[in-house]
């Protein structure tokens, strides 16, 4: 074995032992079917580590930073997001695995486990928040479209940060309750056994309220209504980016398409409302 090949295999070996500890930690926190699935994947990763070790004859320590990073990611965004994001990185190693399989047959076996067996197991993971992604999308989309548009319109109609913020807060809280009620009635009418109407309405409301907080805080902090609006719109872009990225990972969809579409709708409504607010202020002669 030449030095370059050994270095490559050692990297694979480190990756396997690192992911073993990640899956082992996640399995300890999980229950029922999830616990069994994560335990099985952890065992596979440890098996792969020892298979590579037979070739290198060396012990390799796990990457502690990567372990902490993905554990924290799982706590914030959920197990499915953390795992699928982690497994994304392994797709880049597929070509290297295939090249090694000509010389080392064990690489072909590991490749089969990594890109077939484990992917099947990951699809078996059950996570409550993923059942209500549709409700979260509804809450966020509605909040972003309504609030970015309203705040842009208020900004040039009122030209007072505190009043704009207050108007946005009142509208946002009222709209969040309205969305919760609408989602509750919608889910109840569908009578789905997989989803609870109450939980669906709660997820919708939480998503809406979080968007409200991000969008209106600049108006209570900065006296310049222009600066507040810019920061509010930047916050909207940030929400769209994070949520679209989350969706692209857990649902394996096209990130660029989803981000562009959601951004265009929100910013388009904001621009139109901006123009309406400016027109209303000049044509109606109202000065607040």
N, C-alpha and C positions, 0 to 999 in steps of 0.2 A: 504493500500500500504506500503510495507516494504521500508526501507531506500535505499537498493541497487537498487530496481526497480525505485524508485523516482529519484535517481541520474542518472540512465540510461536515463529516459525520459527527464530529464532536459538537458542532453547533446543533445538529439534529438531536443529539443525545441530551444536550442542555435543554432544548425546547421540550422534549418529552418529559423530563423529570420536573421541569417547571410547571407544565400543564398538569402533571400528576398531582402536585400539591394544590393547584388551583381547584381542580375538580374534587379533590378530597375535602377541601374546606367547604366548597359549595354543597357537597353531599351531606356534610354534618349539619348544615342549616336547613336542608330540605326535608320533606316528609313524603311518605307514600311512594307513588310511582316515580316522582322526581328523584327521590333519594336512591332508588334502585338504578335508575338510568345513569345518574351522575357517578355512582359507585362503580358501575360497569365501565364507563369511559375512563375513570381514574385507573382502574385495573389494566385497561388496554394500554394507557400511556406508560405505566410502569413496566409492562411487558415489552413495549417498544424500546424503552430505555435500556433494558437488559439485553435486548437483541443487538442494539448498537454497541453496547459495552463489550459484547463478545468479539466484536471486530476491532475496537480500539484498545481494549485491555486497560481502560482508564476509568476512574471515577470522575464524575462531573457534578459540580454543585449547581443547584437551581438559581435562576435569576430572581433574587428577592424583590427587586423593584417591580418586575413584571407581575409577580404574585400579588403584591400590595395593590398595584394599579388595577388589575382585573377584579380583585376582591372588592375594592371600593366601588368600582364601576357596577358590579352586580348589586351592591347595596343601594345605589342611587337609581340606576336605570333598569334593574332586574337581571335575573339569571340569563334569560334568553338573549338579551342584547349583548351582555358581556361575552357569552360563549360564542355567539355568531361572529362578533367582531374579532375575537381571538382566532377563530377558525378561518376567517378571511385571510389572515396572514399565511396560513399553511398552503393556500392555493398557489402562492408564488413558488413554493418548494416542490410542486408537482413535477416540473420538468427535471429538476435535479434528482428526484427520486427515480424517475424513469431512466435517466442516464446511468445511475448507480445499479439499477436492477440487472443490467447486462452482465455486470461483474459480480454483484452481490445479490443473489435471489431473494434474500430476506427483505431487501428494499421494496420489492414488488408486493410482498405480503403486507408490509407496513403501509404502503401506499393504498392498498385495497381497504385496509382498516380505516385509515384516515379519511378517505374520500368517498366511502360507501357506507360501511358499517356505522361509523360514528355519526355521519350526517343523518342516517336513519334514526339513531338513538336521540339525537338533538331534537328532531321533529316530534319526538314523543313527550318532550318536556311540557308540562302544563303550568301555565302562569296566569293568575287571575287578571292582571292588568292588560294582558294581550287580548282577553275576551272583550274588553271595553275600549279597545283602540278607536273603534268607530265613534264612540261617545266622546273621547278626548279630541279626536279630529273635529267633530262637530263643534265642541266648545271653543277650541282654539281658532278654527276658521271663522266662526261667527264673531268672536271677540276681536280678532285682528282686522277683519273687514269693517265691522261696525265702528270700532274705536279709532282705528287709524283714520278712517274717513271723518268721523265726528270731530276728533281732536284737531285735524287739519282745518276743518270748516270753522270750528270754534276759535281757532288761533287768529284767523284774520277777521272774524266777525266781532270778537271781543277784545283781543289784543291786551289781555291781562292774565298773566300766568296762573295766579291763584284762582281766579274765577273759572278759567278754562279747566284747571285741575279739578275743582269742585264739581263742575258740570259733568266732566268725564267720570268722576268717581260715582256720582249719583246715578248716571246713566248706566255705568258698568255694573254696579251692584244690582240695580233693578233688572237689567238684561240677564244677568247670571241666574237670578231666581226664575225669570221667565223661561230661560233655556232649560233649567233643571226640570221645571214643570212639564215643558214640552217633550223632553226626552223621556220622562217618566211615563207620560201618557202614550208616547209612541211605542216604547218597549212593552208596556202593558197590553196594548192592542195587538202586538205581534205574538204575545203569549209564548215566548221562547223559553225552553226548559234550561238552556245553557246560561241565560243572562237574567239577572235580577233587575227589575225596573228601578228599584231604589238605588242600587249600586251604580247603574248606568247614569242615573240623574246626578249622583254624587260626583262621579268621574267627570261628567260634563261641566258641572259647577266649579269643581276644583281647577280644571283647565282654564275655564273662563276667568275666574278670579285671579289666577296667577298671571294671565295675560294683562288683566286690568292693572295690577300692581306694577308690572314692568313698564307699561305704556304711560301711566299717569304720574309716577313719582317725580320725573324731571320738572313738572309744572309746579310742584310744591317746594322744590329745592332752588330753582333758578328764577330770577326775576325777569330775565330775557325770555320772552315767549318764543322767539325764533330759535334760540339755543335749545329751549325745552322741547320744541317740536322736532328739531333735528335729532336730539337724543332719544326721543320717543320713537321716531321712525327707525333709528338705529337699533333700538330694543326690539322692534317688530321684526326687523331683518334677522336679528340674532335668534329670536324664537322660531322663526320659520326655518332657519338653517339647522338648529339643533333638533327640532321635531322632525323635519324631513329626513335628516341623517338617521335619526332613531328608527323611523319607519322604513327607510331603505335597507337598514341592517336586519331588523326583525322580520320584515316581510319580503326581503330580497327584491326590492323594486329599484327602479332607476332614480338615483338621487338627483341628478341634474334636471331631469324632466319635472319631477315633483317640486323641487325648489323653485325653478323658473316659473312654473305655473302658479304656485301659491304666492310668490313674490309679486308677479305681474298683477294678480287680482287685487291684493292688498294695497299695493302702491298705486294702482290705477284708480281705485276707489278714493284713496287719500288725495290724489291730484285733482280729481273731479270735485271732491268736497272742498278742497282748498280754493278752487275757482269759484264755487258757489258761495262760500263764506266771504270772499273778497267782493264778489258782485253784490251780495246782500248788504254788506256794510256801506258800499258806495251808493247803491241805488235807493236804499231805504233811509239812508242818512241817520242810522242809529249809532250812537257813540257810547260805548260802555267804559 
